[in-house]
Amino acid sequence: MTKAEIVNEIALSTGVQRKDVSVVVESFMEAVKNSMLKKKENVYLRGFGSFIIKHRAAKTARNISKNITITIDAHDLPSFKPSKSFVAQMNQE
């Protein structure tokens, strides 16, 4: 499902115009990104899931084709973890 399809579905179910729904969806995504990027905070949506920041420690790796060792710096990754109730609903169907 694309962002446009989400906007259309919300507009049909609520009766709100698509351009207004699009602004709300964009604002929601921007709020999640700002929380994770600038504030380094996780976002918790009860009954749906959590957008969490996973920290990866620095490590060494090998480039097999060139037979050299490289260092991968520590970095953070955004991740989504579904709630238990969401996973239970997925497994019922």
C-alpha distances in whole Angstrom, upper triangle without the diagonal:
4,7,8,6,7,10,11,10,13,15,15,16,18,20,20,19,16,18,19,16,15,18,17,14,16,19,17,15,19,21,19,20,23,24,23,25,28,29,28,27,24,22,22,20,22,20,17,18,19,19,22,24,25,28,29,33,35,36,38,36,37,37,38,38,41,42,42,41,38,37,34,34,33,29,26,23,20,19,17,18,17,20,22,21,17,18,21,18,16,20,21,18
4,5,5,6,9,10,11,12,14,15,17,18,20,19,18,14,16,17,14,12,15,15,12,13,16,15,13,16,19,18,18,21,23,22,23,26,27,26,26,24,21,22,20,23,22,18,19,20,19,22,23,25,28,29,33,34,35,37,36,37,36,38,38,40,42,41,40,37,36,33,33,32,28,26,22,19,19,17,20,19,22,24,24,20,21,24,22,20,23,24,22
4,5,5,6,9,10,11,12,14,15,16,18,16,15,12,12,14,11,9,12,12,8,9,13,12,10,13,16,15,16,19,20,20,21,24,25,25,24,22,19,20,19,21,21,17,18,19,18,21,23,25,28,29,33,34,36,38,37,38,38,40,40,42,43,42,41,38,37,33,33,32,28,25,22,19,18,17,20,19,22,25,24,20,22,25,23,21,25,26,24
4,5,5,6,9,10,10,12,14,15,16,14,13,9,11,13,10,8,12,12,10,11,14,14,13,16,19,18,19,22,23,24,24,27,28,28,27,26,23,24,22,24,23,20,22,23,21,25,26,29,31,33,37,38,39,41,40,42,41,42,42,44,46,45,44,41,40,37,36,35,31,29,26,23,22,21,23,22,25,28,26,23,25,27,25,23,27,28,26
4,5,5,6,9,10,11,12,14,15,15,14,10,13,14,11,10,14,14,11,13,17,16,15,18,20,20,21,24,25,25,26,29,30,30,28,26,23,24,21,23,22,19,21,22,21,25,27,29,32,34,37,39,40,42,41,42,41,43,43,45,47,46,45,42,41,38,38,36,33,30,27,23,22,20,23,21,23,26,24,21,23,25,22,21,24,25,22
4,5,5,6,8,10,11,12,14,13,13,10,12,13,9,9,12,11,9,11,14,13,13,16,17,17,18,21,22,22,24,26,27,27,25,23,20,20,18,20,19,16,18,19,19,22,25,27,30,32,36,38,39,41,40,42,41,43,44,46,47,46,45,42,41,37,36,35,31,28,25,21,20,18,20,18,20,23,21,18,20,23,20,19,23,23,21
4,6,5,6,9,10,11,11,10,9,6,8,9,6,6,9,9,7,10,12,12,13,15,17,17,19,21,22,23,24,26,27,28,26,24,21,22,19,21,21,18,20,21,21,24,26,29,32,34,38,40,41,43,43,44,44,46,46,48,49,48,47,44,43,39,38,37,33,30,27,23,23,21,23,21,23,26,24,21,24,26,23,23,26,27,25
4,6,5,6,9,10,10,10,9,6,10,11,8,9,12,12,11,14,16,16,16,19,21,21,22,25,26,27,28,30,31,31,30,28,25,25,22,24,23,20,23,24,24,27,30,32,35,37,41,43,44,46,45,47,46,48,48,50,51,51,50,47,45,42,41,40,36,33,30,27,26,24,25,24,25,28,26,23,25,27,24,23,27,27,25
4,5,5,6,9,10,10,11,9,13,13,10,11,14,13,12,15,17,16,17,20,21,21,23,25,26,27,29,31,31,31,29,27,24,23,20,21,20,18,20,23,23,26,29,31,35,37,40,43,44,46,45,47,46,48,48,50,52,51,50,47,46,42,42,40,36,33,30,26,25,22,24,21,23,25,23,20,22,24,20,20,24,23,21
4,5,5,6,8,8,9,8,11,10,7,9,12,11,10,13,15,14,15,18,19,19,21,23,24,25,27,29,29,29,27,25,22,21,18,19,18,17,19,21,21,25,28,31,34,36,40,42,44,46,46,48,47,49,50,51,53,52,50,47,46,42,41,39,35,32,29,26,24,22,23,21,22,24,22,19,22,24,21,21,25,24,23
4,6,5,5,5,6,5,9,9,6,9,12,11,11,14,16,16,17,20,21,21,23,25,26,28,29,31,31,32,30,28,25,24,21,23,22,20,23,25,25,28,31,34,37,39,43,45,47,49,48,50,50,52,52,54,55,54,53,50,48,45,44,42,38,35,32,28,28,25,27,25,26,28,26,23,26,28,24,25,28,28,26
4,6,5,7,9,9,12,12,10,13,15,15,14,18,19,19,20,23,24,24,26,29,29,30,32,34,34,35,33,31,27,26,23,24,23,21,24,26,27,31,33,36,39,41,45,47,49,51,50,52,51,53,53,55,57,56,55,52,50,47,46,44,41,37,34,31,30,27,28,26,26,29,26,23,26,27,24,24,28,27,25
4,6,8,11,11,14,14,11,14,16,15,15,18,19,18,20,23,23,24,26,28,28,30,32,33,33,34,31,29,25,24,21,21,20,19,22,25,25,29,32,35,38,41,44,47,48,51,50,52,52,53,54,56,57,56,55,52,50,47,46,44,40,37,34,30,29,26,26,24,24,26,23,21,24,25,21,22,25,24,23
4,5,9,10,13,11,9,13,15,13,14,17,18,17,19,22,22,23,25,27,27,29,31,32,32,33,30,29,25,24,21,21,20,20,23,25,26,29,32,35,39,41,45,47,49,52,51,53,53,55,55,57,58,57,56,53,51,47,46,44,40,37,34,30,29,26,27,25,25,27,24,23,26,27,23,24,28,27,26
4,7,9,12,11,10,13,15,14,15,18,19,19,21,23,24,25,27,29,29,31,33,34,34,35,33,31,28,27,24,25,24,23,26,28,29,32,35,38,41,44,47,50,51,54,53,55,55,57,57,59,60,59,58,55,53,49,48,46,43,39,37,33,32,29,31,28,29,31,28,26,29,30,27,28,31,30,29
4,6,9,7,7,10,11,11,13,15,16,16,19,21,21,23,25,26,27,29,30,31,32,33,31,30,26,26,23,24,24,23,25,27,27,31,33,36,39,42,45,48,50,52,52,54,53,55,56,57,59,58,56,53,51,47,46,44,40,37,35,31,31,28,30,28,28,31,29,26,30,31,28,29,32,32,30
4,6,5,6,9,10,11,12,14,16,17,19,20,21,23,25,26,27,29,30,31,32,33,32,31,27,28,25,27,26,25,27,28,28,31,34,37,40,42,46,47,50,52,51,53,52,54,55,56,58,57,55,52,51,47,46,44,40,37,35,31,31,29,31,29,30,33,31,28,32,33,30,30,34,34,32
4,5,5,6,9,10,10,12,14,15,16,18,20,21,22,24,26,27,28,29,30,31,30,29,26,26,24,26,25,23,25,26,26,29,31,34,37,39,43,45,46,49,48,50,49,51,51,53,54,53,52,49,47,44,43,41,37,34,32,28,28,26,29,27,29,31,30,27,30,32,29,28,32,32,30
4,5,5,6,9,10,10,12,14,15,16,18,20,21,22,24,26,26,27,29,30,29,28,25,26,24,27,27,25,26,27,26,29,31,34,37,39,42,44,46,48,47,49,48,51,51,52,54,53,51,48,46,43,42,40,36,34,31,28,28,27,29,29,30,33,32,29,32,34,31,31,35,35,33
4,5,5,6,9,10,11,12,15,15,17,19,20,21,23,25,26,26,27,29,27,27,23,24,22,25,25,23,25,25,24,28,30,33,36,38,42,44,46,48,48,50,49,52,52,53,55,53,52,48,47,43,42,40,36,33,31,27,28,26,28,27,28,32,30,28,31,33,30,30,34,34,33
4,5,5,6,9,10,10,12,14,15,17,18,20,21,23,24,25,26,27,25,24,21,22,19,22,22,20,22,22,22,25,27,30,33,36,39,41,43,46,45,48,47,49,50,51,53,51,50,46,45,41,40,38,34,31,28,25,25,23,25,24,25,28,26,24,27,29,26,26,30,30,29
4,5,5,6,8,10,11,12,14,16,16,18,20,21,22,23,25,26,25,24,21,22,20,23,23,20,22,22,21,24,26,29,32,34,37,39,41,43,43,45,44,46,47,48,50,48,47,44,42,38,37,36,32,29,26,23,23,22,25,24,25,29,27,25,27,30,27,27,31,31,30
4,6,5,6,9,10,10,12,14,15,16,18,20,21,21,22,24,23,23,20,21,20,23,24,21,22,22,21,24,25,29,31,34,37,39,41,43,43,45,45,47,48,49,50,49,47,44,42,38,37,35,31,28,26,23,24,23,25,25,26,30,29,26,29,31,29,29,33,34,32
4,5,5,6,9,10,10,12,14,15,16,18,20,20,21,22,21,20,17,18,16,19,20,18,19,19,18,22,24,27,30,32,36,38,40,43,43,45,45,47,48,49,50,49,47,43,41,38,36,34,30,27,25,22,22,21,23,22,23,27,25,23,26,28,26,26,30,31,30
4,5,5,6,9,10,11,12,14,15,17,18,20,20,21,20,19,16,17,15,18,19,16,17,17,16,19,21,24,27,30,33,35,37,40,40,42,42,44,44,46,47,46,44,41,39,35,34,32,28,25,22,19,19,17,20,19,21,24,23,21,23,26,24,24,27,28,27
4,5,5,6,9,10,11,12,14,16,16,17,19,20,19,18,16,18,17,20,21,18,19,18,16,19,21,24,26,29,32,34,36,38,38,40,40,42,43,44,45,44,42,39,37,33,32,30,26,23,21,18,19,18,21,21,23,26,26,23,26,29,27,26,30,31,30
4,5,5,6,9,10,10,12,14,15,16,17,18,17,17,14,16,16,19,21,18,18,18,16,19,20,23,26,29,32,34,36,39,39,41,41,44,45,45,47,45,43,39,37,34,32,30,26,23,21,18,19,19,21,21,23,26,26,24,26,29,28,27,31,32,32
4,5,5,6,9,10,11,13,14,15,16,17,15,14,11,13,12,15,17,15,15,14,13,16,18,21,24,26,30,32,34,37,37,40,40,43,44,45,46,44,42,38,36,32,31,28,25,21,19,16,17,15,18,18,19,23,22,20,23,25,24,24,28,29,28
4,5,5,6,9,10,11,12,14,15,15,14,13,11,13,13,17,18,15,15,13,11,14,15,19,21,24,27,29,31,34,34,37,36,39,40,41,42,40,38,35,33,29,28,26,22,19,16,13,14,13,16,17,19,23,23,20,22,25,24,24,27,29,28
4,5,5,6,8,10,10,11,13,14,14,14,12,15,15,19,21,18,17,16,13,15,16,19,21,24,27,29,31,34,34,37,37,40,40,41,42,40,38,35,32,29,27,25,21,18,17,14,16,16,19,20,22,25,26,23,26,29,28,27,31,32,32
4,5,5,6,9,10,10,11,12,11,11,9,12,13,16,19,17,16,14,12,14,15,19,21,24,27,29,32,35,35,38,38,41,42,43,44,42,39,36,33,30,27,25,21,18,17,14,16,15,18,19,20,24,24,22,25,28,27,27,30,32,32
4,6,5,6,9,10,10,10,9,9,7,10,11,15,17,14,13,10,8,10,11,15,18,21,24,26,29,32,32,35,35,38,39,40,41,39,36,33,31,27,25,22,19,15,14,11,12,12,14,15,17,21,21,19,21,25,24,24,27,29,29
4,5,5,6,8,9,10,10,10,9,13,14,18,20,17,15,13,10,11,11,14,16,19,22,24,27,29,30,33,33,36,37,37,38,36,34,30,28,24,22,20,16,13,12,9,12,12,16,17,20,23,24,22,24,27,27,26,29,31,31
4,5,5,5,7,8,9,10,10,14,16,19,22,19,18,15,12,13,12,16,17,20,23,25,28,31,31,34,35,38,39,39,40,38,35,32,29,26,23,21,17,15,14,12,15,16,18,20,22,26,27,25,27,30,30,29,32,34,34
4,6,6,5,6,5,7,7,11,13,17,19,18,15,12,10,10,10,14,16,19,22,24,27,30,31,34,35,38,40,40,40,38,35,32,29,26,23,20,17,14,14,11,13,14,16,18,19,23,24,23,25,28,28,28,30,33,33
4,6,6,5,5,6,8,11,14,17,20,17,15,11,8,8,7,11,12,15,18,20,23,27,28,31,32,35,36,36,37,34,32,28,25,22,20,17,13,10,10,8,10,12,14,17,19,22,24,22,23,27,27,27,29,32,32
4,6,6,8,10,11,15,18,21,23,21,18,15,12,11,9,12,13,16,18,20,23,26,27,30,30,34,35,35,35,33,30,27,24,21,18,16,12,10,10,9,12,15,17,20,22,26,27,26,27,30,30,30,32,35,35
4,6,8,11,13,16,19,22,25,23,21,17,14,13,12,15,15,18,20,22,25,28,29,32,33,37,38,38,38,35,33,29,26,23,20,18,15,13,14,13,16,18,20,23,24,28,29,28,29,33,33,32,35,38,38
4,5,9,11,14,17,20,23,22,19,16,13,12,11,14,15,18,20,22,26,29,30,34,35,38,40,39,40,37,34,31,27,24,21,18,16,13,14,13,16,17,19,22,23,26,28,27,28,31,32,32,34,36,37
4,7,10,13,16,19,22,20,17,14,11,9,8,11,11,14,16,19,22,26,27,31,32,35,37,37,37,34,31,28,24,21,18,15,13,10,11,10,13,15,16,19,21,24,26,25,26,29,30,29,32,34,35
4,7,10,13,16,19,17,14,11,9,8,8,11,13,16,19,21,24,28,29,33,34,37,39,39,39,37,34,30,27,24,21,18,15,12,12,11,12,13,14,17,18,21,23,22,23,26,27,27,29,32,33
4,7,10,13,15,14,11,7,6,5,6,10,12,16,19,22,24,28,29,32,34,36,38,39,39,37,34,31,28,24,22,19,16,12,12,9,10,10,11,13,14,17,19,18,19,22,23,23,26,28,29
4,7,10,13,11,9,6,5,7,9,13,16,19,22,25,28,31,32,35,36,39,40,41,41,39,37,33,31,27,25,22,19,15,14,11,10,9,10,12,12,16,17,16,18,21,21,21,24,26,27
4,6,9,8,6,4,7,8,12,14,18,21,24,27,30,33,34,37,38,40,42,43,43,42,39,36,33,30,28,24,22,18,16,13,12,10,10,10,9,13,14,13,15,18,18,19,22,23,25
4,6,6,5,6,8,11,15,17,21,24,27,30,32,36,36,39,40,42,44,45,45,44,41,38,36,32,31,28,24,21,19,15,14,11,10,9,8,12,12,11,14,16,16,17,20,21,22
4,5,6,8,11,13,17,19,23,26,29,32,34,38,38,41,42,44,46,48,48,46,43,41,38,35,33,30,27,23,21,18,16,13,11,10,7,10,9,10,13,14,14,16,18,19,21
4,6,9,13,15,19,21,24,27,30,34,35,39,39,41,43,44,46,48,48,47,44,42,39,36,35,32,29,25,23,19,17,13,11,8,6,8,6,6,10,11,11,13,15,16,17
4,7,10,13,17,19,22,25,28,31,33,36,36,39,40,41,43,45,45,44,41,39,37,33,32,29,26,22,20,16,14,10,9,6,5,8,8,6,9,11,11,12,15,16,17
4,7,9,13,15,19,21,25,28,29,32,33,35,36,38,40,42,42,40,38,35,33,30,29,26,23,19,16,13,10,7,5,4,4,8,9,8,9,12,13,13,15,17,18
4,6,10,12,15,18,22,25,27,30,30,33,35,37,39,40,40,38,36,33,30,27,25,22,19,16,14,10,8,6,5,6,7,11,12,11,13,16,16,16,19,21,22
4,7,10,13,16,19,22,25,28,28,31,32,34,36,37,37,36,33,30,28,24,23,20,16,13,10,7,6,5,6,9,11,14,16,14,15,19,19,18,21,23,24
4,6,10,13,16,19,22,25,25,29,30,32,34,35,35,33,31,28,25,21,20,17,14,10,8,6,5,6,7,10,12,15,18,16,17,20,21,21,23,25,26
4,6,10,13,16,18,22,23,26,27,30,32,33,32,30,27,24,22,18,16,13,10,6,6,5,6,9,10,14,16,19,21,20,20,23,25,24,26,29,29
4,7,10,13,15,19,19,23,25,27,29,30,30,28,24,22,19,16,14,11,9,6,5,6,7,10,11,15,17,19,22,21,20,24,25,24,25,29,30
4,6,10,12,16,17,21,23,26,28,28,28,25,22,19,16,13,11,7,6,4,6,9,10,14,15,18,20,23,26,25,24,27,29,28,29,32,33
4,7,9,12,14,17,19,22,24,25,24,22,18,16,13,10,9,5,5,6,8,11,12,15,17,20,23,25,28,26,25,29,31,29,30,33,34
4,6,10,12,16,19,21,24,24,23,20,17,14,11,9,7,4,7,9,11,14,16,19,20,24,26,28,31,30,29,32,34,32,33,37,38
4,7,10,14,16,19,22,21,20,17,13,11,7,6,5,4,8,11,13,17,18,22,23,27,29,31,34,33,32,35,37,35,36,40,40
4,7,10,13,16,19,18,17,14,10,9,6,5,7,7,10,13,15,19,20,23,24,28,31,32,35,34,32,36,38,36,36,40,40
4,7,10,13,16,15,13,10,7,6,4,6,9,11,13,17,18,22,23,26,27,31,34,35,38,37,35,38,40,38,38,42,42
4,7,9,12,12,10,9,6,5,6,7,11,13,15,18,18,22,23,26,27,31,34,35,38,36,34,38,39,37,37,41,41
4,6,9,9,7,6,4,6,9,10,14,16,18,21,21,25,26,29,30,33,36,38,41,39,37,40,42,39,39,43,43
4,6,6,6,5,6,7,10,12,15,18,19,22,22,26,26,30,31,34,38,39,42,40,38,41,42,39,40,44,43
4,6,5,7,9,10,14,15,19,21,23,25,25,28,29,32,33,36,39,40,43,41,39,42,43,40,40,44,43
4,6,8,11,12,16,17,21,24,25,27,27,30,31,33,35,38,41,43,45,43,41,44,45,42,42,46,45
4,6,9,11,14,16,20,23,24,27,27,31,32,35,37,40,43,45,47,45,43,46,47,44,45,48,48
4,7,10,13,16,19,22,24,27,28,31,32,35,37,40,43,44,47,45,43,46,47,44,45,48,48
4,7,10,13,16,19,22,25,26,29,30,34,35,39,42,43,46,44,42,45,47,44,45,48,48
4,7,10,13,16,19,22,23,27,28,31,33,36,39,41,44,42,40,43,45,42,43,46,46
4,7,10,13,15,19,20,24,25,29,31,34,37,39,42,40,38,42,43,41,41,45,45
4,6,9,12,16,17,21,23,27,28,32,35,37,40,38,36,40,42,39,40,44,44
4,7,9,12,14,17,19,23,25,28,31,33,36,34,33,37,38,36,37,41,41
4,6,10,13,16,19,22,24,28,31,33,36,34,33,37,38,36,37,41,41
4,7,10,14,16,20,21,25,27,30,33,31,30,34,36,34,35,39,39
4,7,10,13,17,19,22,25,27,30,29,28,32,33,31,33,36,37
4,7,10,13,15,19,21,24,27,25,25,29,30,28,30,33,34
4,6,10,13,16,19,22,24,22,22,26,27,25,27,30,30
4,7,10,13,16,19,21,19,19,23,24,22,25,28,28
4,7,10,13,16,18,16,16,20,20,19,21,24,24
4,6,10,13,15,12,12,16,17,15,18,21,21
4,7,9,12,10,10,13,15,14,15,18,19
4,7,8,6,6,10,11,10,12,15,16
4,5,5,6,9,10,11,13,14,16
4,5,5,6,9,10,11,12,15
4,5,5,6,9,10,11,13
4,5,5,6,9,10,11
4,5,5,6,9,10
4,5,5,6,9
4,5,5,7
4,6,6
4,6
4
